[in-house]
């Protein structure tokens, strides 16, 4: 959850406007809730495992 918060803060600093802050926070929270509801493994962990499996085969 730190990465979306950092992105939101950067957008607020660059645009000097807080009008987008609430929708961005809502979208971030919704994404975290959906990801925890689906309970799928993180994409980068899955890709790392696949790459590790390919390297061990060769």
mmJSON file of the N, C-alpha and C atoms, coordinates in Angstrom:
{"data_MODEL":{"atom_site":{
"group_PDB":["ATOM","ATOM","ATOM","ATOM","ATOM","ATOM","ATOM","ATOM","ATOM","ATOM","ATOM","ATOM","ATOM","ATOM","ATOM","ATOM","ATOM","ATOM","ATOM","ATOM","ATOM","ATOM","ATOM","ATOM","ATOM","ATOM","ATOM","ATOM","ATOM","ATOM","ATOM","ATOM","ATOM","ATOM","ATOM","ATOM","ATOM","ATOM","ATOM","ATOM","ATOM","ATOM","ATOM","ATOM","ATOM","ATOM","ATOM","ATOM","ATOM","ATOM","ATOM","ATOM","ATOM","ATOM","ATOM","ATOM","ATOM","ATOM","ATOM","ATOM","ATOM","ATOM","ATOM","ATOM","ATOM","ATOM","ATOM","ATOM","ATOM","ATOM","ATOM","ATOM","ATOM","ATOM","ATOM","ATOM","ATOM","ATOM","ATOM","ATOM","ATOM","ATOM","ATOM","ATOM","ATOM","ATOM","ATOM","ATOM","ATOM","ATOM","ATOM","ATOM","ATOM","ATOM","ATOM","ATOM","ATOM","ATOM","ATOM","ATOM","ATOM","ATOM","ATOM","ATOM","ATOM","ATOM","ATOM","ATOM","ATOM","ATOM","ATOM","ATOM","ATOM","ATOM","ATOM","ATOM","ATOM","ATOM","ATOM","ATOM","ATOM","ATOM","ATOM","ATOM","ATOM","ATOM","ATOM","ATOM","ATOM","ATOM","ATOM","ATOM","ATOM","ATOM","ATOM","ATOM","ATOM","ATOM","ATOM","ATOM","ATOM","ATOM","ATOM","ATOM","ATOM","ATOM","ATOM","ATOM","ATOM","ATOM","ATOM","ATOM","ATOM","ATOM","ATOM","ATOM","ATOM","ATOM","ATOM","ATOM","ATOM","ATOM","ATOM","ATOM","ATOM","ATOM","ATOM","ATOM","ATOM","ATOM","ATOM","ATOM","ATOM","ATOM"],
"id":[1,2,3,4,5,6,7,8,9,10,11,12,13,14,15,16,17,18,19,20,21,22,23,24,25,26,27,28,29,30,31,32,33,34,35,36,37,38,39,40,41,42,43,44,45,46,47,48,49,50,51,52,53,54,55,56,57,58,59,60,61,62,63,64,65,66,67,68,69,70,71,72,73,74,75,76,77,78,79,80,81,82,83,84,85,86,87,88,89,90,91,92,93,94,95,96,97,98,99,100,101,102,103,104,105,106,107,108,109,110,111,112,113,114,115,116,117,118,119,120,121,122,123,124,125,126,127,128,129,130,131,132,133,134,135,136,137,138,139,140,141,142,143,144,145,146,147,148,149,150,151,152,153,154,155,156,157,158,159,160,161,162,163,164,165,166,167,168,169,170,171,172,173,174],
"type_symbol":["N","C","C","N","C","C","N","C","C","N","C","C","N","C","C","N","C","C","N","C","C","N","C","C","N","C","C","N","C","C","N","C","C","N","C","C","N","C","C","N","C","C","N","C","C","N","C","C","N","C","C","N","C","C","N","C","C","N","C","C","N","C","C","N","C","C","N","C","C","N","C","C","N","C","C","N","C","C","N","C","C","N","C","C","N","C","C","N","C","C","N","C","C","N","C","C","N","C","C","N","C","C","N","C","C","N","C","C","N","C","C","N","C","C","N","C","C","N","C","C","N","C","C","N","C","C","N","C","C","N","C","C","N","C","C","N","C","C","N","C","C","N","C","C","N","C","C","N","C","C","N","C","C","N","C","C","N","C","C","N","C","C","N","C","C","N","C","C","N","C","C","N","C","C"],
"label_atom_id":["N","CA","C","N","CA","C","N","CA","C","N","CA","C","N","CA","C","N","CA","C","N","CA","C","N","CA","C","N","CA","C","N","CA","C","N","CA","C","N","CA","C","N","CA","C","N","CA","C","N","CA","C","N","CA","C","N","CA","C","N","CA","C","N","CA","C","N","CA","C","N","CA","C","N","CA","C","N","CA","C","N","CA","C","N","CA","C","N","CA","C","N","CA","C","N","CA","C","N","CA","C","N","CA","C","N","CA","C","N","CA","C","N","CA","C","N","CA","C","N","CA","C","N","CA","C","N","CA","C","N","CA","C","N","CA","C","N","CA","C","N","CA","C","N","CA","C","N","CA","C","N","CA","C","N","CA","C","N","CA","C","N","CA","C","N","CA","C","N","CA","C","N","CA","C","N","CA","C","N","CA","C","N","CA","C","N","CA","C","N","CA","C","N","CA","C","N","CA","C","N","CA","C"],
"label_alt_id":[null,null,null,null,null,null,null,null,null,null,null,null,null,null,null,null,null,null,null,null,null,null,null,null,null,null,null,null,null,null,null,null,null,null,null,null,null,null,null,null,null,null,null,null,null,null,null,null,null,null,null,null,null,null,null,null,null,null,null,null,null,null,null,null,null,null,null,null,null,null,null,null,null,null,null,null,null,null,null,null,null,null,null,null,null,null,null,null,null,null,null,null,null,null,null,null,null,null,null,null,null,null,null,null,null,null,null,null,null,null,null,null,null,null,null,null,null,null,null,null,null,null,null,null,null,null,null,null,null,null,null,null,null,null,null,null,null,null,null,null,null,null,null,null,null,null,null,null,null,null,null,null,null,null,null,null,null,null,null,null,null,null,null,null,null,null,null,null,null,null,null,null,null,null],
"label_comp_id":["UNK","UNK","UNK","UNK","UNK","UNK","UNK","UNK","UNK","UNK","UNK","UNK","UNK","UNK","UNK","UNK","UNK","UNK","UNK","UNK","UNK","UNK","UNK","UNK","UNK","UNK","UNK","UNK","UNK","UNK","UNK","UNK","UNK","UNK","UNK","UNK","UNK","UNK","UNK","UNK","UNK","UNK","UNK","UNK","UNK","UNK","UNK","UNK","UNK","UNK","UNK","UNK","UNK","UNK","UNK","UNK","UNK","UNK","UNK","UNK","UNK","UNK","UNK","UNK","UNK","UNK","UNK","UNK","UNK","UNK","UNK","UNK","UNK","UNK","UNK","UNK","UNK","UNK","UNK","UNK","UNK","UNK","UNK","UNK","UNK","UNK","UNK","UNK","UNK","UNK","UNK","UNK","UNK","UNK","UNK","UNK","UNK","UNK","UNK","UNK","UNK","UNK","UNK","UNK","UNK","UNK","UNK","UNK","UNK","UNK","UNK","UNK","UNK","UNK","UNK","UNK","UNK","UNK","UNK","UNK","UNK","UNK","UNK","UNK","UNK","UNK","UNK","UNK","UNK","UNK","UNK","UNK","UNK","UNK","UNK","UNK","UNK","UNK","UNK","UNK","UNK","UNK","UNK","UNK","UNK","UNK","UNK","UNK","UNK","UNK","UNK","UNK","UNK","UNK","UNK","UNK","UNK","UNK","UNK","UNK","UNK","UNK","UNK","UNK","UNK","UNK","UNK","UNK","UNK","UNK","UNK","UNK","UNK","UNK"],
"label_asym_id":["A","A","A","A","A","A","A","A","A","A","A","A","A","A","A","A","A","A","A","A","A","A","A","A","A","A","A","A","A","A","A","A","A","A","A","A","A","A","A","A","A","A","A","A","A","A","A","A","A","A","A","A","A","A","A","A","A","A","A","A","A","A","A","A","A","A","A","A","A","A","A","A","A","A","A","A","A","A","A","A","A","A","A","A","A","A","A","A","A","A","A","A","A","A","A","A","A","A","A","A","A","A","A","A","A","A","A","A","A","A","A","A","A","A","A","A","A","A","A","A","A","A","A","A","A","A","A","A","A","A","A","A","A","A","A","A","A","A","A","A","A","A","A","A","A","A","A","A","A","A","A","A","A","A","A","A","A","A","A","A","A","A","A","A","A","A","A","A","A","A","A","A","A","A"],
"label_entity_id":["1","1","1","1","1","1","1","1","1","1","1","1","1","1","1","1","1","1","1","1","1","1","1","1","1","1","1","1","1","1","1","1","1","1","1","1","1","1","1","1","1","1","1","1","1","1","1","1","1","1","1","1","1","1","1","1","1","1","1","1","1","1","1","1","1","1","1","1","1","1","1","1","1","1","1","1","1","1","1","1","1","1","1","1","1","1","1","1","1","1","1","1","1","1","1","1","1","1","1","1","1","1","1","1","1","1","1","1","1","1","1","1","1","1","1","1","1","1","1","1","1","1","1","1","1","1","1","1","1","1","1","1","1","1","1","1","1","1","1","1","1","1","1","1","1","1","1","1","1","1","1","1","1","1","1","1","1","1","1","1","1","1","1","1","1","1","1","1","1","1","1","1","1","1"],
"label_seq_id":[1,1,1,2,2,2,3,3,3,4,4,4,5,5,5,6,6,6,7,7,7,8,8,8,9,9,9,10,10,10,11,11,11,12,12,12,13,13,13,14,14,14,15,15,15,16,16,16,17,17,17,18,18,18,19,19,19,20,20,20,21,21,21,22,22,22,23,23,23,24,24,24,25,25,25,26,26,26,27,27,27,28,28,28,29,29,29,30,30,30,31,31,31,32,32,32,33,33,33,34,34,34,35,35,35,36,36,36,37,37,37,38,38,38,39,39,39,40,40,40,41,41,41,42,42,42,43,43,43,44,44,44,45,45,45,46,46,46,47,47,47,48,48,48,49,49,49,50,50,50,51,51,51,52,52,52,53,53,53,54,54,54,55,55,55,56,56,56,57,57,57,58,58,58],
"pdbx_PDB_ins_code":[null,null,null,null,null,null,null,null,null,null,null,null,null,null,null,null,null,null,null,null,null,null,null,null,null,null,null,null,null,null,null,null,null,null,null,null,null,null,null,null,null,null,null,null,null,null,null,null,null,null,null,null,null,null,null,null,null,null,null,null,null,null,null,null,null,null,null,null,null,null,null,null,null,null,null,null,null,null,null,null,null,null,null,null,null,null,null,null,null,null,null,null,null,null,null,null,null,null,null,null,null,null,null,null,null,null,null,null,null,null,null,null,null,null,null,null,null,null,null,null,null,null,null,null,null,null,null,null,null,null,null,null,null,null,null,null,null,null,null,null,null,null,null,null,null,null,null,null,null,null,null,null,null,null,null,null,null,null,null,null,null,null,null,null,null,null,null,null,null,null,null,null,null,null],
"Cartn_x":[0.82,0.0,0.857,2.154,3.004,3.204,3.327,3.567,2.406,1.147,0.058,0.015,0.289,0.275,1.374,2.542,3.639,3.268,2.66,2.232,1.203,0.258,-0.771,-0.137,0.787,1.46,2.275,2.932,3.684,2.758,1.609,0.656,0.156,-0.151,-0.627,0.465,1.715,2.799,3.026,2.967,3.239,2.109,0.866,-0.255,-0.654,-0.198,-0.548,-2.063,-2.73,-4.176,-4.557,-5.485,-5.911,-7.25,-7.741,-9.042,-9.018,-7.864,-7.761,-7.428,-7.139,-6.68,-7.749,-8.974,-10.025,-10.308,-10.465,-10.687,-9.499,-8.286,-7.116,-7.02,-7.32,-7.322,-8.387,-9.556,-10.64,-10.255,-9.648,-9.221,-8.135,-7.221,-6.152,-6.723,-7.628,-8.241,-9.043,-9.774,-10.551,-9.634,-8.495,-7.559,-6.99,-6.664,-6.139,-7.198,-8.44,-9.525,-9.764,-9.812,-10.039,-8.892,-7.664,-6.511,-6.532,-6.924,-6.985,-8.181,-9.246,-10.415,-10.115,-9.408,-9.059,-7.976,-7.106,-6.009,-5.08,-4.838,-3.89,-2.487,-1.474,-0.113,0.307,1.193,1.664,2.288,2.075,2.51,4.022,4.78,6.231,6.761,6.104,6.504,6.26,5.124,4.809,5.803,6.136,7.097,8.479,8.88,10.182,10.244,9.167,9.13,9.22,8.521,8.572,9.972,10.603,11.949,12.943,12.761,13.628,13.46,12.225,11.952,12.579,12.565,13.157,14.667,15.273,16.719,17.198,16.442,16.85,16.737,15.834,15.657,16.819,17.339,18.37,19.684],
"Cartn_y":[-1.202,0.0,1.256,1.105,2.297,2.887,2.039,2.549,3.412,2.979,3.862,5.178,5.122,6.355,7.304,6.77,7.604,8.223,7.435,7.96,9.065,8.866,9.889,11.174,11.055,12.25,12.95,12.193,12.809,13.545,12.95,13.615,14.909,14.87,16.079,17.148,16.755,17.733,18.313,17.466,17.949,18.812,18.457,19.226,20.375,20.338,21.336,21.462,20.304,20.258,18.994,19.127,17.975,17.416,17.918,17.452,15.99,15.499,14.099,13.164,13.707,12.877,11.87,12.292,11.388,10.257,10.542,9.435,8.468,9.001,8.138,7.266,7.835,7.044,5.955,6.302,5.326,4.192,4.537,3.519,2.629,3.206,2.418,1.455,1.934,1.071,-0.038,0.31,-0.701,-1.765,-1.354,-2.31,-3.243,-2.709,-3.538,-4.527,-4.074,-4.949,-6.065,-5.727,-6.74,-7.742,-7.259,-8.159,-9.111,-8.619,-9.497,-10.444,-10.022,-10.87,-12.014,-11.708,-12.71,-13.653,-13.126,-13.884,-14.52,-13.836,-14.346,-13.912,-14.704,-14.314,-13.069,-12.277,-11.093,-11.489,-10.66,-10.98,-11.136,-10.302,-10.394,-11.644,-12.095,-13.356,-14.523,-14.502,-15.561,-15.569,-14.395,-14.319,-14.779,-14.421,-14.837,-16.353,-16.952,-18.406,-19.064,-18.504,-19.068,-18.952,-17.805,-17.61,-18.53,-18.712,-19.625,-21.043,-21.435,-22.784,-22.969,-21.935,-22.026,-22.141,-21.397,-21.443,-22.791,-23.396,-24.685,-25.799,-25.659,-26.686,-26.706,-25.506,-25.385,-25.701],
"Cartn_z":[0.0,0.0,0.0,0.246,0.264,-1.123,-2.14,-3.497,-4.0,-3.861,-4.311,-3.536,-2.249,-1.454,-1.918,-2.205,-2.696,-4.035,-4.912,-6.203,-6.072,-5.169,-4.942,-4.431,-3.489,-2.967,-4.052,-4.912,-6.008,-6.971,-7.274,-8.171,-7.554,-6.258,-5.578,-5.587,-5.362,-5.375,-6.768,-7.795,-9.149,-9.69,-9.39,-9.921,-9.005,-7.767,-6.752,-6.613,-6.689,-6.56,-5.802,-4.886,-4.103,-4.588,-5.715,-6.199,-6.628,-7.05,-7.469,-6.314,-5.153,-4.046,-3.594,-3.425,-2.95,-3.943,-5.24,-6.182,-6.26,-6.192,-6.233,-4.989,-3.835,-2.602,-2.655,-3.148,-3.269,-4.219,-5.35,-6.311,-5.72,-4.964,-4.329,-3.3,-2.486,-1.47,-2.143,-3.19,-3.906,-4.51,-5.058,-5.642,-4.582,-3.414,-2.332,-1.852,-1.735,-1.284,-2.295,-3.564,-4.596,-4.634,-4.526,-4.54,-3.344,-2.195,-1.023,-1.123,-1.766,-1.941,-2.913,-3.994,-4.991,-4.465,-3.641,-3.024,-4.051,-5.127,-6.112,-5.695,-6.05,-5.691,-6.481,-5.93,-6.653,-7.991,-9.002,-10.362,-10.446,-9.747,-9.839,-9.155,-8.099,-7.47,-8.417,-9.092,-10.052,-11.2,-11.73,-12.83,-12.387,-11.175,-10.661,-10.538,-10.055,-9.94,-11.312,-12.286,-13.639,-14.23,-14.039,-14.575,-13.872,-12.576,-11.839,-12.317,-12.634,-13.123,-14.501,-15.333,-16.67,-16.558,-15.678,-15.516,-15.004,-14.118,-13.577,-14.609,-15.558,-16.585,-17.557,-17.866,-18.897,-18.393],
"occupancy":[1.0,1.0,1.0,1.0,1.0,1.0,1.0,1.0,1.0,1.0,1.0,1.0,1.0,1.0,1.0,1.0,1.0,1.0,1.0,1.0,1.0,1.0,1.0,1.0,1.0,1.0,1.0,1.0,1.0,1.0,1.0,1.0,1.0,1.0,1.0,1.0,1.0,1.0,1.0,1.0,1.0,1.0,1.0,1.0,1.0,1.0,1.0,1.0,1.0,1.0,1.0,1.0,1.0,1.0,1.0,1.0,1.0,1.0,1.0,1.0,1.0,1.0,1.0,1.0,1.0,1.0,1.0,1.0,1.0,1.0,1.0,1.0,1.0,1.0,1.0,1.0,1.0,1.0,1.0,1.0,1.0,1.0,1.0,1.0,1.0,1.0,1.0,1.0,1.0,1.0,1.0,1.0,1.0,1.0,1.0,1.0,1.0,1.0,1.0,1.0,1.0,1.0,1.0,1.0,1.0,1.0,1.0,1.0,1.0,1.0,1.0,1.0,1.0,1.0,1.0,1.0,1.0,1.0,1.0,1.0,1.0,1.0,1.0,1.0,1.0,1.0,1.0,1.0,1.0,1.0,1.0,1.0,1.0,1.0,1.0,1.0,1.0,1.0,1.0,1.0,1.0,1.0,1.0,1.0,1.0,1.0,1.0,1.0,1.0,1.0,1.0,1.0,1.0,1.0,1.0,1.0,1.0,1.0,1.0,1.0,1.0,1.0,1.0,1.0,1.0,1.0,1.0,1.0,1.0,1.0,1.0,1.0,1.0,1.0],
"B_iso_or_equiv":[0.0,0.0,0.0,0.0,0.0,0.0,0.0,0.0,0.0,0.0,0.0,0.0,0.0,0.0,0.0,0.0,0.0,0.0,0.0,0.0,0.0,0.0,0.0,0.0,0.0,0.0,0.0,0.0,0.0,0.0,0.0,0.0,0.0,0.0,0.0,0.0,0.0,0.0,0.0,0.0,0.0,0.0,0.0,0.0,0.0,0.0,0.0,0.0,0.0,0.0,0.0,0.0,0.0,0.0,0.0,0.0,0.0,0.0,0.0,0.0,0.0,0.0,0.0,0.0,0.0,0.0,0.0,0.0,0.0,0.0,0.0,0.0,0.0,0.0,0.0,0.0,0.0,0.0,0.0,0.0,0.0,0.0,0.0,0.0,0.0,0.0,0.0,0.0,0.0,0.0,0.0,0.0,0.0,0.0,0.0,0.0,0.0,0.0,0.0,0.0,0.0,0.0,0.0,0.0,0.0,0.0,0.0,0.0,0.0,0.0,0.0,0.0,0.0,0.0,0.0,0.0,0.0,0.0,0.0,0.0,0.0,0.0,0.0,0.0,0.0,0.0,0.0,0.0,0.0,0.0,0.0,0.0,0.0,0.0,0.0,0.0,0.0,0.0,0.0,0.0,0.0,0.0,0.0,0.0,0.0,0.0,0.0,0.0,0.0,0.0,0.0,0.0,0.0,0.0,0.0,0.0,0.0,0.0,0.0,0.0,0.0,0.0,0.0,0.0,0.0,0.0,0.0,0.0,0.0,0.0,0.0,0.0,0.0,0.0],
"pdbx_formal_charge":[null,null,null,null,null,null,null,null,null,null,null,null,null,null,null,null,null,null,null,null,null,null,null,null,null,null,null,null,null,null,null,null,null,null,null,null,null,null,null,null,null,null,null,null,null,null,null,null,null,null,null,null,null,null,null,null,null,null,null,null,null,null,null,null,null,null,null,null,null,null,null,null,null,null,null,null,null,null,null,null,null,null,null,null,null,null,null,null,null,null,null,null,null,null,null,null,null,null,null,null,null,null,null,null,null,null,null,null,null,null,null,null,null,null,null,null,null,null,null,null,null,null,null,null,null,null,null,null,null,null,null,null,null,null,null,null,null,null,null,null,null,null,null,null,null,null,null,null,null,null,null,null,null,null,null,null,null,null,null,null,null,null,null,null,null,null,null,null,null,null,null,null,null,null],
"auth_seq_id":[1,1,1,2,2,2,3,3,3,4,4,4,5,5,5,6,6,6,7,7,7,8,8,8,9,9,9,10,10,10,11,11,11,12,12,12,13,13,13,14,14,14,15,15,15,16,16,16,17,17,17,18,18,18,19,19,19,20,20,20,21,21,21,22,22,22,23,23,23,24,24,24,25,25,25,26,26,26,27,27,27,28,28,28,29,29,29,30,30,30,31,31,31,32,32,32,33,33,33,34,34,34,35,35,35,36,36,36,37,37,37,38,38,38,39,39,39,40,40,40,41,41,41,42,42,42,43,43,43,44,44,44,45,45,45,46,46,46,47,47,47,48,48,48,49,49,49,50,50,50,51,51,51,52,52,52,53,53,53,54,54,54,55,55,55,56,56,56,57,57,57,58,58,58],
"auth_comp_id":["UNK","UNK","UNK","UNK","UNK","UNK","UNK","UNK","UNK","UNK","UNK","UNK","UNK","UNK","UNK","UNK","UNK","UNK","UNK","UNK","UNK","UNK","UNK","UNK","UNK","UNK","UNK","UNK","UNK","UNK","UNK","UNK","UNK","UNK","UNK","UNK","UNK","UNK","UNK","UNK","UNK","UNK","UNK","UNK","UNK","UNK","UNK","UNK","UNK","UNK","UNK","UNK","UNK","UNK","UNK","UNK","UNK","UNK","UNK","UNK","UNK","UNK","UNK","UNK","UNK","UNK","UNK","UNK","UNK","UNK","UNK","UNK","UNK","UNK","UNK","UNK","UNK","UNK","UNK","UNK","UNK","UNK","UNK","UNK","UNK","UNK","UNK","UNK","UNK","UNK","UNK","UNK","UNK","UNK","UNK","UNK","UNK","UNK","UNK","UNK","UNK","UNK","UNK","UNK","UNK","UNK","UNK","UNK","UNK","UNK","UNK","UNK","UNK","UNK","UNK","UNK","UNK","UNK","UNK","UNK","UNK","UNK","UNK","UNK","UNK","UNK","UNK","UNK","UNK","UNK","UNK","UNK","UNK","UNK","UNK","UNK","UNK","UNK","UNK","UNK","UNK","UNK","UNK","UNK","UNK","UNK","UNK","UNK","UNK","UNK","UNK","UNK","UNK","UNK","UNK","UNK","UNK","UNK","UNK","UNK","UNK","UNK","UNK","UNK","UNK","UNK","UNK","UNK","UNK","UNK","UNK","UNK","UNK","UNK"],
"auth_asym_id":["A","A","A","A","A","A","A","A","A","A","A","A","A","A","A","A","A","A","A","A","A","A","A","A","A","A","A","A","A","A","A","A","A","A","A","A","A","A","A","A","A","A","A","A","A","A","A","A","A","A","A","A","A","A","A","A","A","A","A","A","A","A","A","A","A","A","A","A","A","A","A","A","A","A","A","A","A","A","A","A","A","A","A","A","A","A","A","A","A","A","A","A","A","A","A","A","A","A","A","A","A","A","A","A","A","A","A","A","A","A","A","A","A","A","A","A","A","A","A","A","A","A","A","A","A","A","A","A","A","A","A","A","A","A","A","A","A","A","A","A","A","A","A","A","A","A","A","A","A","A","A","A","A","A","A","A","A","A","A","A","A","A","A","A","A","A","A","A","A","A","A","A","A","A"],
"auth_atom_id":["N","CA","C","N","CA","C","N","CA","C","N","CA","C","N","CA","C","N","CA","C","N","CA","C","N","CA","C","N","CA","C","N","CA","C","N","CA","C","N","CA","C","N","CA","C","N","CA","C","N","CA","C","N","CA","C","N","CA","C","N","CA","C","N","CA","C","N","CA","C","N","CA","C","N","CA","C","N","CA","C","N","CA","C","N","CA","C","N","CA","C","N","CA","C","N","CA","C","N","CA","C","N","CA","C","N","CA","C","N","CA","C","N","CA","C","N","CA","C","N","CA","C","N","CA","C","N","CA","C","N","CA","C","N","CA","C","N","CA","C","N","CA","C","N","CA","C","N","CA","C","N","CA","C","N","CA","C","N","CA","C","N","CA","C","N","CA","C","N","CA","C","N","CA","C","N","CA","C","N","CA","C","N","CA","C","N","CA","C","N","CA","C","N","CA","C","N","CA","C","N","CA","C"],
"pdbx_PDB_model_num":[1,1,1,1,1,1,1,1,1,1,1,1,1,1,1,1,1,1,1,1,1,1,1,1,1,1,1,1,1,1,1,1,1,1,1,1,1,1,1,1,1,1,1,1,1,1,1,1,1,1,1,1,1,1,1,1,1,1,1,1,1,1,1,1,1,1,1,1,1,1,1,1,1,1,1,1,1,1,1,1,1,1,1,1,1,1,1,1,1,1,1,1,1,1,1,1,1,1,1,1,1,1,1,1,1,1,1,1,1,1,1,1,1,1,1,1,1,1,1,1,1,1,1,1,1,1,1,1,1,1,1,1,1,1,1,1,1,1,1,1,1,1,1,1,1,1,1,1,1,1,1,1,1,1,1,1,1,1,1,1,1,1,1,1,1,1,1,1,1,1,1,1,1,1]
}}}
